[in-house]
Amino acid sequence: MTPPVVLIHGTNAGPWTMINFAEYFKQEGFQCYCPAYRYHDRLPSDETSAFLVGTSIEDYVEDIAQFVENLDTLPMLVGHSLGGIVAQKLAARELARAIVLLNGSVNWGVLPTTDEERALGKRLMSAGGFWEDVLLPDYETMAKYGFNKLESNDQRRVFERLGPESGRVMFELFFWMFDENQTTKIDYERTTCPVLMVSGSEDLAIPPSTARSIAERYGLQATFYEAKGFGHYLMLEPEWKKIAQICLEWMVKQ
């Protein structure tokens, strides 16, 4: 019997970003789930934005941990971007059979390796004290860093489905060196399950050079795969099935 697969979405998004992969895996016999972080499973509104103020990545980790702990069988976790951090935190708590990181976000202690990564951080710095508020997605930023490999007519469609995100969450992601709670710090030594890191070669937000440095911290437990021609939102890009197939073959082996 195949283990269940829990697919974990990224910032400003929701379970809808993981549906392509979930349906693909279901066709191959896996039972799949796409849970949402708190306040990410409803349409954006002033009310949901207010609820997000002060929300931490640690809150999202607990949301998914609670979901996983209610399953009958230890699952495989597939995390995109921020979801990659959540998957790693749960793996360190022995709540995963294996984890797949799809352009997994930078962890505590991992420095940017490219000028584009540093430029993205500078964009956030211009938002003032954003960590005490919520951040709305910016189309220009998303088009460059998230949607650069999406077809032009899909960029606006996907952007319009994105919602606000906790400023604190973005602070914990991009400015981990100032986070006294070390929220995104991963206990690599306590992670004993296999790890697959999939990195889009055209991902400007988390480029392969940075993603590889994360994978290397797991030593022989990790398999690194550079997805040539793919960007950050590889689950929604035209050739997404190629990546889903690579992930599927690896999961079957585990």
KETOR-202952 format. One record per residue (C-alpha): x, z, y; residue number from 0. Coordinates in steps of 0.1 Angstrom, whole numbers, padded with zeros to 4 digits. Example, Ala and Ser with C-alpha at 12.3 -4.5 7.8 and 13.67 -1.06 7.14 Angstrom:
// residues 2
{u: 0123; w: 0078; v: -0045; lumpa: 0}
{u: 0137; w: 0071; v: -0011; lumpa: 1}
This chain:
// residues 254
{u: 0000; w: 0000; v: 0000; lumpa: 0}
{u: 0014; w: -0010; v: 0034; lumpa: 1}
{u: 0017; w: 0017; v: 0060; lumpa: 2}
{u: -0003; w: 0015; v: 0092; lumpa: 3}
{u: 0012; w: 0000; v: 0124; lumpa: 4}
{u: 0007; w: 0017; v: 0158; lumpa: 5}
{u: 0013; w: -0006; v: 0187; lumpa: 6}
{u: 0022; w: 0011; v: 0220; lumpa: 7}
{u: 0019; w: -0006; v: 0254; lumpa: 8}
{u: 0039; w: -0005; v: 0285; lumpa: 9}
{u: 0034; w: 0006; v: 0321; lumpa: 10}
{u: 0005; w: -0006; v: 0342; lumpa: 11}
{u: -0010; w: -0021; v: 0311; lumpa: 12}
{u: -0032; w: -0012; v: 0281; lumpa: 13}
{u: -0039; w: -0020; v: 0245; lumpa: 14}
{u: -0049; w: -0056; v: 0253; lumpa: 15}
{u: -0012; w: -0065; v: 0257; lumpa: 16}
{u: -0006; w: -0057; v: 0220; lumpa: 17}
{u: -0036; w: -0075; v: 0205; lumpa: 18}
{u: -0018; w: -0107; v: 0196; lumpa: 19}
{u: 0007; w: -0088; v: 0175; lumpa: 20}
{u: -0020; w: -0065; v: 0160; lumpa: 21}
{u: -0041; w: -0094; v: 0149; lumpa: 22}
{u: -0011; w: -0112; v: 0134; lumpa: 23}
{u: 0000; w: -0081; v: 0114; lumpa: 24}
{u: -0036; w: -0075; v: 0102; lumpa: 25}
{u: -0037; w: -0110; v: 0087; lumpa: 26}
{u: -0007; w: -0100; v: 0067; lumpa: 27}
{u: -0023; w: -0068; v: 0053; lumpa: 28}
{u: -0013; w: -0042; v: 0078; lumpa: 29}
{u: -0038; w: -0018; v: 0093; lumpa: 30}
{u: -0032; w: -0018; v: 0130; lumpa: 31}
{u: -0040; w: 0005; v: 0159; lumpa: 32}
{u: -0035; w: 0000; v: 0196; lumpa: 33}
{u: -0041; w: 0034; v: 0213; lumpa: 34}
{u: -0040; w: 0038; v: 0251; lumpa: 35}
{u: -0022; w: 0064; v: 0273; lumpa: 36}
{u: -0046; w: 0086; v: 0292; lumpa: 37}
{u: -0064; w: 0067; v: 0320; lumpa: 38}
{u: -0052; w: 0033; v: 0307; lumpa: 39}
{u: -0082; w: 0024; v: 0286; lumpa: 40}
{u: -0106; w: 0019; v: 0315; lumpa: 41}
{u: -0109; w: -0005; v: 0344; lumpa: 42}
{u: -0088; w: 0005; v: 0374; lumpa: 43}
{u: -0106; w: 0025; v: 0401; lumpa: 44}
{u: -0100; w: 0050; v: 0428; lumpa: 45}
{u: -0109; w: 0077; v: 0403; lumpa: 46}
{u: -0085; w: 0066; v: 0376; lumpa: 47}
{u: -0057; w: 0062; v: 0402; lumpa: 48}
{u: -0063; w: 0098; v: 0414; lumpa: 49}
{u: -0060; w: 0111; v: 0378; lumpa: 50}
{u: -0026; w: 0094; v: 0374; lumpa: 51}
{u: -0009; w: 0113; v: 0402; lumpa: 52}
{u: 0017; w: 0135; v: 0386; lumpa: 53}
{u: 0013; w: 0121; v: 0351; lumpa: 54}
{u: 0046; w: 0121; v: 0331; lumpa: 55}
{u: 0059; w: 0100; v: 0303; lumpa: 56}
{u: 0059; w: 0132; v: 0283; lumpa: 57}
{u: 0021; w: 0132; v: 0287; lumpa: 58}
{u: 0020; w: 0097; v: 0272; lumpa: 59}
{u: 0043; w: 0108; v: 0244; lumpa: 60}
{u: 0018; w: 0136; v: 0235; lumpa: 61}
{u: -0011; w: 0112; v: 0237; lumpa: 62}
{u: 0004; w: 0089; v: 0211; lumpa: 63}
{u: 0017; w: 0118; v: 0190; lumpa: 64}
{u: -0017; w: 0132; v: 0187; lumpa: 65}
{u: -0031; w: 0099; v: 0176; lumpa: 66}
{u: -0003; w: 0094; v: 0150; lumpa: 67}
{u: -0007; w: 0130; v: 0137; lumpa: 68}
{u: -0043; w: 0122; v: 0129; lumpa: 69}
{u: -0034; w: 0093; v: 0106; lumpa: 70}
{u: -0033; w: 0098; v: 0069; lumpa: 71}
{u: 0000; w: 0080; v: 0065; lumpa: 72}
{u: 0032; w: 0080; v: 0085; lumpa: 73}
{u: 0031; w: 0047; v: 0105; lumpa: 74}
{u: 0055; w: 0021; v: 0118; lumpa: 75}
{u: 0056; w: 0021; v: 0156; lumpa: 76}
{u: 0059; w: -0010; v: 0177; lumpa: 77}
{u: 0065; w: -0002; v: 0214; lumpa: 78}
{u: 0068; w: -0026; v: 0243; lumpa: 79}
{u: 0088; w: -0016; v: 0274; lumpa: 80}
{u: 0078; w: 0020; v: 0281; lumpa: 81}
{u: 0062; w: 0020; v: 0247; lumpa: 82}
{u: 0097; w: 0017; v: 0233; lumpa: 83}
{u: 0106; w: 0051; v: 0248; lumpa: 84}
{u: 0075; w: 0066; v: 0234; lumpa: 85}
{u: 0082; w: 0052; v: 0200; lumpa: 86}
{u: 0118; w: 0066; v: 0201; lumpa: 87}
{u: 0106; w: 0100; v: 0212; lumpa: 88}
{u: 0081; w: 0101; v: 0183; lumpa: 89}
{u: 0107; w: 0089; v: 0158; lumpa: 90}
{u: 0130; w: 0118; v: 0168; lumpa: 91}
{u: 0101; w: 0141; v: 0159; lumpa: 92}
{u: 0098; w: 0124; v: 0124; lumpa: 93}
{u: 0065; w: 0108; v: 0133; lumpa: 94}
{u: 0075; w: 0072; v: 0124; lumpa: 95}
{u: 0085; w: 0054; v: 0092; lumpa: 96}
{u: 0103; w: 0028; v: 0113; lumpa: 97}
{u: 0102; w: 0016; v: 0149; lumpa: 98}
{u: 0103; w: -0018; v: 0166; lumpa: 99}
{u: 0113; w: -0018; v: 0203; lumpa: 100}
{u: 0101; w: -0049; v: 0221; lumpa: 101}
{u: 0122; w: -0050; v: 0253; lumpa: 102}
{u: 0123; w: -0012; v: 0251; lumpa: 103}
{u: 0128; w: 0005; v: 0285; lumpa: 104}
{u: 0160; w: 0021; v: 0295; lumpa: 105}
{u: 0165; w: 0057; v: 0282; lumpa: 106}
{u: 0181; w: 0086; v: 0299; lumpa: 107}
{u: 0219; w: 0080; v: 0302; lumpa: 108}
{u: 0217; w: 0042; v: 0299; lumpa: 109}
{u: 0230; w: 0025; v: 0331; lumpa: 110}
{u: 0219; w: -0009; v: 0343; lumpa: 111}
{u: 0242; w: -0037; v: 0333; lumpa: 112}
{u: 0231; w: -0065; v: 0356; lumpa: 113}
{u: 0225; w: -0071; v: 0393; lumpa: 114}
{u: 0189; w: -0080; v: 0386; lumpa: 115}
{u: 0183; w: -0046; v: 0371; lumpa: 116}
{u: 0198; w: -0029; v: 0401; lumpa: 117}
{u: 0177; w: -0050; v: 0425; lumpa: 118}
{u: 0146; w: -0040; v: 0407; lumpa: 119}
{u: 0155; w: -0003; v: 0412; lumpa: 120}
{u: 0161; w: -0010; v: 0449; lumpa: 121}
{u: 0126; w: -0025; v: 0452; lumpa: 122}
{u: 0111; w: 0008; v: 0440; lumpa: 123}
{u: 0133; w: 0028; v: 0465; lumpa: 124}
{u: 0116; w: 0009; v: 0493; lumpa: 125}
{u: 0083; w: 0024; v: 0483; lumpa: 126}
{u: 0090; w: 0058; v: 0498; lumpa: 127}
{u: 0081; w: 0090; v: 0480; lumpa: 128}
{u: 0063; w: 0070; v: 0453; lumpa: 129}
{u: 0068; w: 0097; v: 0426; lumpa: 130}
{u: 0042; w: 0118; v: 0443; lumpa: 131}
{u: 0016; w: 0090; v: 0442; lumpa: 132}
{u: 0005; w: 0061; v: 0421; lumpa: 133}
{u: 0021; w: 0026; v: 0422; lumpa: 134}
{u: 0001; w: -0006; v: 0421; lumpa: 135}
{u: 0017; w: -0037; v: 0405; lumpa: 136}
{u: 0032; w: -0062; v: 0429; lumpa: 137}
{u: 0026; w: -0098; v: 0420; lumpa: 138}
{u: 0059; w: -0111; v: 0433; lumpa: 139}
{u: 0078; w: -0085; v: 0414; lumpa: 140}
{u: 0058; w: -0090; v: 0382; lumpa: 141}
{u: 0061; w: -0128; v: 0384; lumpa: 142}
{u: 0099; w: -0125; v: 0385; lumpa: 143}
{u: 0106; w: -0096; v: 0362; lumpa: 144}
{u: 0076; w: -0096; v: 0338; lumpa: 145}
{u: 0060; w: -0130; v: 0337; lumpa: 146}
{u: 0090; w: -0154; v: 0343; lumpa: 147}
{u: 0084; w: -0170; v: 0308; lumpa: 148}
{u: 0046; w: -0171; v: 0310; lumpa: 149}
{u: 0030; w: -0204; v: 0318; lumpa: 150}
{u: 0021; w: -0206; v: 0355; lumpa: 151}
{u: -0016; w: -0206; v: 0349; lumpa: 152}
{u: -0013; w: -0174; v: 0328; lumpa: 153}
{u: 0007; w: -0154; v: 0353; lumpa: 154}
{u: -0021; w: -0146; v: 0377; lumpa: 155}
{u: -0046; w: -0140; v: 0348; lumpa: 156}
{u: -0023; w: -0114; v: 0332; lumpa: 157}
{u: -0015; w: -0098; v: 0365; lumpa: 158}
{u: -0052; w: -0093; v: 0374; lumpa: 159}
{u: -0056; w: -0072; v: 0342; lumpa: 160}
{u: -0028; w: -0048; v: 0352; lumpa: 161}
{u: -0037; w: -0014; v: 0367; lumpa: 162}
{u: -0020; w: 0014; v: 0387; lumpa: 163}
{u: 0007; w: 0035; v: 0372; lumpa: 164}
{u: 0019; w: 0070; v: 0378; lumpa: 165}
{u: 0047; w: 0071; v: 0404; lumpa: 166}
{u: 0062; w: 0099; v: 0385; lumpa: 167}
{u: 0064; w: 0078; v: 0354; lumpa: 168}
{u: 0082; w: 0050; v: 0373; lumpa: 169}
{u: 0106; w: 0076; v: 0387; lumpa: 170}
{u: 0114; w: 0090; v: 0352; lumpa: 171}
{u: 0120; w: 0054; v: 0340; lumpa: 172}
{u: 0142; w: 0040; v: 0368; lumpa: 173}
{u: 0158; w: 0071; v: 0383; lumpa: 174}
{u: 0164; w: 0092; v: 0352; lumpa: 175}
{u: 0197; w: 0105; v: 0367; lumpa: 176}
{u: 0176; w: 0125; v: 0392; lumpa: 177}
{u: 0150; w: 0137; v: 0367; lumpa: 178}
{u: 0159; w: 0174; v: 0360; lumpa: 179}
{u: 0135; w: 0174; v: 0330; lumpa: 180}
{u: 0155; w: 0145; v: 0314; lumpa: 181}
{u: 0122; w: 0131; v: 0303; lumpa: 182}
{u: 0135; w: 0099; v: 0287; lumpa: 183}
{u: 0164; w: 0115; v: 0269; lumpa: 184}
{u: 0164; w: 0105; v: 0232; lumpa: 185}
{u: 0178; w: 0127; v: 0204; lumpa: 186}
{u: 0194; w: 0099; v: 0185; lumpa: 187}
{u: 0208; w: 0122; v: 0159; lumpa: 188}
{u: 0174; w: 0134; v: 0149; lumpa: 189}
{u: 0161; w: 0098; v: 0144; lumpa: 190}
{u: 0166; w: 0089; v: 0108; lumpa: 191}
{u: 0142; w: 0059; v: 0104; lumpa: 192}
{u: 0152; w: 0022; v: 0108; lumpa: 193}
{u: 0151; w: 0007; v: 0143; lumpa: 194}
{u: 0146; w: -0029; v: 0153; lumpa: 195}
{u: 0154; w: -0038; v: 0189; lumpa: 196}
{u: 0140; w: -0072; v: 0200; lumpa: 197}
{u: 0154; w: -0083; v: 0234; lumpa: 198}
{u: 0143; w: -0114; v: 0253; lumpa: 199}
{u: 0172; w: -0134; v: 0265; lumpa: 200}
{u: 0154; w: -0141; v: 0297; lumpa: 201}
{u: 0142; w: -0106; v: 0304; lumpa: 202}
{u: 0155; w: -0096; v: 0338; lumpa: 203}
{u: 0140; w: -0061; v: 0337; lumpa: 204}
{u: 0158; w: -0050; v: 0305; lumpa: 205}
{u: 0183; w: -0077; v: 0297; lumpa: 206}
{u: 0200; w: -0081; v: 0263; lumpa: 207}
{u: 0232; w: -0065; v: 0276; lumpa: 208}
{u: 0213; w: -0033; v: 0283; lumpa: 209}
{u: 0191; w: -0034; v: 0253; lumpa: 210}
{u: 0221; w: -0038; v: 0230; lumpa: 211}
{u: 0237; w: -0007; v: 0245; lumpa: 212}
{u: 0205; w: 0012; v: 0235; lumpa: 213}
{u: 0205; w: -0002; v: 0200; lumpa: 214}
{u: 0242; w: 0007; v: 0195; lumpa: 215}
{u: 0234; w: 0044; v: 0200; lumpa: 216}
{u: 0217; w: 0043; v: 0166; lumpa: 217}
{u: 0246; w: 0029; v: 0148; lumpa: 218}
{u: 0239; w: 0013; v: 0114; lumpa: 219}
{u: 0202; w: 0023; v: 0116; lumpa: 220}
{u: 0195; w: -0003; v: 0142; lumpa: 221}
{u: 0191; w: -0041; v: 0139; lumpa: 222}
{u: 0195; w: -0060; v: 0172; lumpa: 223}
{u: 0177; w: -0093; v: 0177; lumpa: 224}
{u: 0181; w: -0114; v: 0208; lumpa: 225}
{u: 0150; w: -0136; v: 0213; lumpa: 226}
{u: 0163; w: -0168; v: 0228; lumpa: 227}
{u: 0141; w: -0181; v: 0256; lumpa: 228}
{u: 0118; w: -0151; v: 0258; lumpa: 229}
{u: 0111; w: -0128; v: 0287; lumpa: 230}
{u: 0097; w: -0093; v: 0291; lumpa: 231}
{u: 0061; w: -0099; v: 0281; lumpa: 232}
{u: 0071; w: -0117; v: 0249; lumpa: 233}
{u: 0038; w: -0107; v: 0232; lumpa: 234}
{u: 0019; w: -0129; v: 0256; lumpa: 235}
{u: 0042; w: -0158; v: 0259; lumpa: 236}
{u: 0033; w: -0192; v: 0244; lumpa: 237}
{u: 0057; w: -0188; v: 0214; lumpa: 238}
{u: 0048; w: -0151; v: 0207; lumpa: 239}
{u: 0041; w: -0158; v: 0170; lumpa: 240}
{u: 0078; w: -0165; v: 0164; lumpa: 241}
{u: 0086; w: -0129; v: 0175; lumpa: 242}
{u: 0057; w: -0115; v: 0156; lumpa: 243}
{u: 0070; w: -0132; v: 0124; lumpa: 244}
{u: 0105; w: -0118; v: 0129; lumpa: 245}
{u: 0090; w: -0083; v: 0134; lumpa: 246}
{u: 0068; w: -0087; v: 0103; lumpa: 247}
{u: 0096; w: -0098; v: 0081; lumpa: 248}
{u: 0117; w: -0068; v: 0091; lumpa: 249}
{u: 0088; w: -0044; v: 0087; lumpa: 250}
{u: 0080; w: -0057; v: 0052; lumpa: 251}
{u: 0117; w: -0050; v: 0042; lumpa: 252}
{u: 0114; w: -0014; v: 0054; lumpa: 253}
